Protein backbone atom coordinates (compact mmCIF):
# COMPACT_ATOMS: atom_id res chain seq x y z
CA UNK A 1 0.00 0.00 0.00
CA UNK A 2 1.23 3.46 -0.81
CA UNK A 3 0.88 6.48 1.45
CA UNK A 4 -1.95 7.82 -0.71
CA UNK A 5 -3.95 4.61 -0.16
CA UNK A 6 -4.23 5.43 3.55
CA UNK A 7 -6.00 8.74 2.95
CA UNK A 8 -9.68 8.82 2.02
CA UNK A 9 -10.49 10.02 -1.46
CA UNK A 10 -11.77 13.60 -1.68
CA UNK A 11 -13.46 13.58 -5.08
CA UNK A 12 -17.18 14.31 -5.45
CA UNK A 13 -19.77 13.97 -8.19
CA UNK A 14 -20.73 17.63 -8.28
CA UNK A 15 -18.48 20.48 -9.36
CA UNK A 16 -18.19 23.69 -7.40
CA UNK A 17 -20.23 25.37 -10.14
CA UNK A 18 -23.11 22.96 -9.52
CA UNK A 19 -22.84 23.43 -5.76
CA UNK A 20 -22.96 27.23 -6.12
CA UNK A 21 -26.06 26.95 -8.34
CA UNK A 22 -27.73 24.71 -5.77
CA UNK A 23 -26.96 27.12 -2.91
CA UNK A 24 -28.39 30.01 -4.92
CA UNK A 25 -31.49 27.95 -5.76
CA UNK A 26 -31.99 27.30 -2.05
CA UNK A 27 -31.68 30.99 -1.18
CA UNK A 28 -31.68 33.54 -4.03
CA UNK A 29 -30.49 36.25 -1.63
CA UNK A 30 -27.61 34.24 -0.19
CA UNK A 31 -24.34 36.07 0.41
CA UNK A 32 -21.29 34.82 -1.46
CA UNK A 33 -19.38 34.43 1.81
CA UNK A 34 -22.13 32.12 3.07
CA UNK A 35 -21.91 30.01 -0.09
CA UNK A 36 -18.15 29.81 0.37
CA UNK A 37 -18.51 28.65 3.97
CA UNK A 38 -21.23 26.17 3.06
CA UNK A 39 -19.32 24.39 0.30
CA UNK A 40 -15.81 24.86 1.66
CA UNK A 41 -14.16 27.12 -0.90
CA UNK A 42 -12.94 30.71 -0.81
CA UNK A 43 -15.21 33.68 -1.33
CA UNK A 44 -13.02 34.69 -4.27
CA UNK A 45 -13.66 31.29 -5.88
CA UNK A 46 -17.40 31.76 -5.41
CA UNK A 47 -17.17 35.22 -7.00
CA UNK A 48 -15.40 33.71 -10.00
CA UNK A 49 -17.95 30.92 -10.31
CA UNK A 50 -20.89 33.35 -10.08
CA UNK A 51 -19.27 35.44 -12.81
CA UNK A 52 -18.87 32.30 -14.97
CA UNK A 53 -22.52 31.37 -14.41
CA UNK A 54 -23.67 34.91 -15.16
CA UNK A 55 -21.64 35.12 -18.37
CA UNK A 56 -22.98 31.71 -19.49
CA UNK A 57 -26.61 32.86 -18.82
CA UNK A 58 -27.24 30.41 -15.97
CA UNK A 59 -28.20 33.26 -13.65
CA UNK A 60 -28.97 36.95 -13.48
CA UNK A 61 -28.25 39.39 -10.66
CA UNK A 62 -30.52 42.08 -9.35
CA UNK A 63 -29.40 44.67 -6.84
CA UNK A 64 -31.74 44.89 -3.82
CA UNK A 65 -30.48 47.53 -1.43
CA UNK A 66 -26.93 46.59 -0.53
CA UNK A 67 -27.31 42.95 -1.56
CA UNK A 68 -27.79 40.91 -4.69
CA UNK A 69 -30.74 38.71 -5.53
CA UNK A 70 -30.01 35.95 -8.00
CA UNK A 71 -32.45 34.42 -10.47
CA UNK A 72 -31.57 31.11 -12.07
CA UNK A 73 -32.27 30.31 -15.70
CA UNK A 74 -33.41 26.73 -15.11
CA UNK A 75 -34.02 26.19 -18.82
CA UNK A 76 -30.35 26.75 -19.66
CA UNK A 77 -28.72 23.54 -20.85
CA UNK A 78 -25.70 21.76 -19.43
CA UNK A 79 -22.46 22.64 -21.17
CA UNK A 80 -20.76 19.24 -21.50
CA UNK A 81 -21.46 17.65 -24.92
CA UNK A 82 -23.04 14.44 -23.57
CA UNK A 83 -25.61 16.43 -21.54
CA UNK A 84 -25.84 19.51 -23.74
CA UNK A 85 -29.48 18.90 -24.69
CA UNK A 86 -30.69 18.72 -21.09
CA UNK A 87 -31.80 21.69 -18.97
CA UNK A 88 -30.35 22.17 -15.49
CA UNK A 89 -33.83 22.22 -13.90
CA UNK A 90 -33.95 18.49 -12.99
CA UNK A 91 -30.56 18.71 -11.26
CA UNK A 92 -31.58 21.76 -9.26
CA UNK A 93 -34.96 20.24 -8.42
CA UNK A 94 -33.32 17.02 -7.25
CA UNK A 95 -30.98 18.77 -4.85
CA UNK A 96 -33.35 21.44 -3.59
CA UNK A 97 -36.30 19.05 -3.33
CA UNK A 98 -34.69 17.16 -0.47
CA UNK A 99 -34.86 20.35 1.59
CA UNK A 100 -38.67 20.15 1.58
CA UNK A 101 -40.56 18.43 4.39
CA UNK A 102 -41.36 14.80 3.66
CA UNK A 103 -44.94 14.19 2.61
CA UNK A 104 -46.78 11.32 4.19
CA UNK A 105 -49.53 9.43 2.41
CA UNK A 106 -52.46 7.92 4.26
N, C-alpha and C positions, 0 to 999 in steps of 0.2 A: 504494500500500500504506500502511496506517495503522501506527502504532507497535505496536498490539496484534497485527498480523499477523506481526510478527517474533518474537514470543514463542510457544513451544510451548503448546498447550492443556493444561490441567491437570485436565480432567474425567476421571472414571472411571465404570465401569459399576456398581460396588458402592458402597453407602453405608457410612458409618462403622459403622452398626449391624450390617450384614452382616459387615464385617471383624472387629468385636469378637466376634461369634458364632463366626466361623471360628477365631479365635485361641483361644477358650475350648474349642471342639471339639478342637483340636489338643492342648491341654494344660489339662485341667479344674482344675488347681491353679496356673495361671499368675497372676502378680502383675499388678495393674492397671498399674503403672509399666512392666512389660515389654510389655504390650499397647500402651500409649501409644508407647513407643519403636519398636515393630515397625511400627505403621501410621502413625506420624508426626503424632500429635495429642497434646494435653495429657492428663495423668493426670486432671485434673478433668473433661475431656470424656468420658474412658472411664468415670469414676464415674457421670456423668449417663446415659450410654448403658446401662451395666449396670443402673442403677435403672429406666430405661425398659423394658428387656427383662424384668426381674424383675416389674415391675408389670403387664406385658402377658402374663405366664405363659410366656415363652420360655425362662426358666431359673429354677433355684432355687439358693440358696446354703446351704452347710453349713459350719459352723465346725469346722476341724480344727487344734487347737492355736492358734497365732497367725495362721493363714492361713485363707483361704476355699477351699472346693472347690465348683465349679460343676457343675450337672447341667443339660443342655439338654433341653427338651421338643421333640423332633424331630417330633412329630405336630402341633404348633401350626401354624396356617395363616398364610400371608402376610397382611399387613394391607391392601394396596392392592386396590381392588375387582376389577381384572382378574385378579388371582392369588389372590383370597381363598379359593378352594376347594382350593388346593394346600398341602400340608405343606412345611415348610422342610427336611425330611430330604434330598431330592435335591440341593438347593443345598449343604448342608453336606457331603454325601457327595462331590459333585463336587470341592469345593475341598480336602477333607482326603484324598481318595483319591489325589491326585497326590503326596502325601507318602510313600506306600507304595513299597517297592521294585518295580521293574518285573518282571513275570513273563515268563519266556520259555517258549515252547512248542516242543516237539521234533517 
